[in-house]
Amino acid sequence: MATTIQVSQELVQELKNRKMFDNESYEAVIWDLIEDTMELSEETKRDLEESRAEIKAGKFYTLSQVKKKLNL
């Protein structure tokens, strides 16, 4: 279901400025903004903690190490 809403020209311009690519819909831009204010899921929180522990333990590769391994 589509709904029409009224917004100011200032808001339209701000939404245009936030588009990552020209054909991105305003709905996608608005969802991205909403997502930025939402709480992280428990799964995401666990994944972040696991990643932090791996980094602390030295279980990571630097960009230069990856490039070297891939002969880039």
VOGU-3710 file (C-alpha; in Angstrom, 3 decimals, decimal comma):
1> mattiqvsqe> 0,000/0,000/0,000  1,393/3,387/-0,979  0,658/6,560/0,932  1,305/10,124/-0,117  2,780/12,463/2,471  3,561/16,157/2,348  7,096/17,239/3,086  8,886/20,539/2,722  11,283/21,251/-0,132  14,016/21,410/2,513
11> lvqelknrkm> 13,273/17,818/3,574  13,108/16,638/-0,043  16,537/18,161/-0,629  17,919/16,518/2,525  16,556/13,122/1,418  18,120/13,621/-2,019  21,454/14,414/-0,370  21,298/11,183/1,633  20,730/8,938/-1,380  23,664/6,606/-1,988
21> fdnesyeavi> 22,794/6,272/-5,677  20,479/8,189/-8,026  17,776/5,551/-8,408  17,505/4,802/-4,671  13,949/5,333/-3,451  13,040/7,778/-0,713  11,576/4,819/1,170  15,000/3,143/1,220  16,597/6,363/2,478  13,997/6,664/5,247
31> wdliedtmel> 14,422/3,002/6,273  18,191/3,531/6,478  17,619/6,496/8,780  15,224/4,506/10,959  17,632/1,576/11,122  20,359/3,893/12,405  18,247/4,626/15,491  17,148/1,055/16,207  18,617/-1,122/18,922  21,071/-3,781/17,796
41> seetkrdlee> 19,717/-7,327/17,867  21,057/-9,757/20,454  22,676/-11,776/17,656  24,487/-8,687/16,375  25,650/-7,823/19,893  27,048/-11,369/20,320  28,769/-11,190/16,918  30,375/-7,871/17,843  31,642/-9,227/21,144  33,040/-12,312/19,405
51> sraeikagkf> 34,781/-10,124/16,835  36,277/-7,916/19,533  37,609/-10,988/21,344  39,175/-12,319/18,120  40,849/-8,981/17,452  42,124/-8,813/21,017  43,543/-12,336/20,604  45,295/-11,307/17,388  43,092/-13,457/15,157  42,898/-11,081/12,204
61> ytlsqvkkkl> 44,712/-10,077/9,033  45,686/-6,561/8,051  44,813/-5,243/4,616  48,464/-5,381/3,589  48,679/-9,045/4,694  45,608/-9,935/2,632  46,940/-8,088/-0,405  50,259/-9,894/-0,098  48,570/-13,291/0,255  46,392/-12,586/-2,812
71> nl> 49,323/-11,153/-4,789  47,605/-7,804/-5,226
//
